[in-house]
Structures are given as structure tokens and as C-alpha cells.
């Protein structure tokens, strides 16, 4: 089965499950999302607070890859990445389905791509993600989280979305590793398959993307 067909089946299955088989919406879901979005988290389980904010960190991590990957794609990577801040894998899966293999980066990076390609940016994202993970795990109420996971569609689907985003990251890294000249590095290949932490550490350790000129060299010009 091809990778694109598998990804399409995952997307269809995830959408179908989220709207038909997941637990029902709760009356307080809108207020919960509003409070989480505005930082009014008093009385909210720290595990939920951490997970909600990590679902903003992961699209940032994806953005460090997709914007560079999207330079040679026919579909707008920025559009799918932007929507992923609100709906996670629901938006990123279609990009992964329709993108084409892109193991090189042609042209020059502008200031925005240089920012996304920076280890400093990767380090900031990694610190934020790991800090939120530690905060949630050490302060959260696990029994309350399990109960909400079983009864709240928002918590249930957000948790599955987190797992899916972690699992899908290696799909993009295969080409990104080649764009950085790391195709012979087993360490980076193994790191790419470590859930969550592997993606964050990768952003810190990766070397810059290798820029390739799209100009035609004299040797490539046919003789007249």
C-alpha cells in the first residue's frame, strides 16, 4: 500500500472517528476552550492545560519543516500549517497526502525561512514543549484526565490529535534529513522516530538546510 493511500485512510478514519465514535460534546466545552485560550486556567487540570498548549507547540515544530518543504510544492504549505494551530492533524494530513517528495532546497532562504531554520528557534520550541510536558506530568491529576478523556469529545480528540502529530512527524523528516545532508546519519534517522521528544531534539541538533542554486551552470548550456 502506498504511503499516500495509507495517509488518506488515516485522515478519513480520524475524521470519521472524531465526529461519530468519540465521546459526545460537553456543555462546558466552549467555556473550557475560551479559558484555556486566554490563560484563565484556575481550577483546570494541569494535564489539560499542558496538552492544550503543546497542541500549539507541535504546529510550530511542523512549521520549521513545512515552510522549507513547501518551497517546491504546488500546494501552499503555509495554509495547512496555519490551520493546524486550530485543528492539528486534521489540517496537516491533507498536506502530507498531496505533497510531493522534495529532498532538496532550491534558491535562497529569506529572513523568515532562516528564522525557522535556526537552531535558536528550534531550541525555544523544544524548551517550551518539554517544559509544558514536565508541568503537566508532575502537577496533573491523571484520574481526572482519564475521566474527562472518556466523557469529553474535546479532550478525547485533542489527545488523539497529539498522538497522531507525534506519529506523523517522521513523514516530513525523511526529506528534511536529506535537505541537510544527513541521509547517512543513523542517529538522526533514529531520533526522528522517537515520539514528541525526538522531533524537539531534532530541531535543536539539525544543521542548516543546504541551499542549491537554481541557476543554469555554463556546463549545462547546450552548445550552439
Secondary structure, DSSP 8 states (H G I E B T S, - for coil): --HHHHHHHHHHHHHHHHHHTS----TTHHHHHHHHHHT--TTS-HHHHHHHHHHHHHHHHHHHHHHHHGGG-SS-HHHHHHHHHHHTHHHHHHHHHH------EES---HHHHHHH-HHHHHHHHHHHHHHHHHHHHH--HHHHHHHHHH-HHHHHHHHHHHHHHHHHHHHHHHHHHHTT-TT-HHHHHHTTSTTHHHHHHHHH-----EE--S--GGGS---
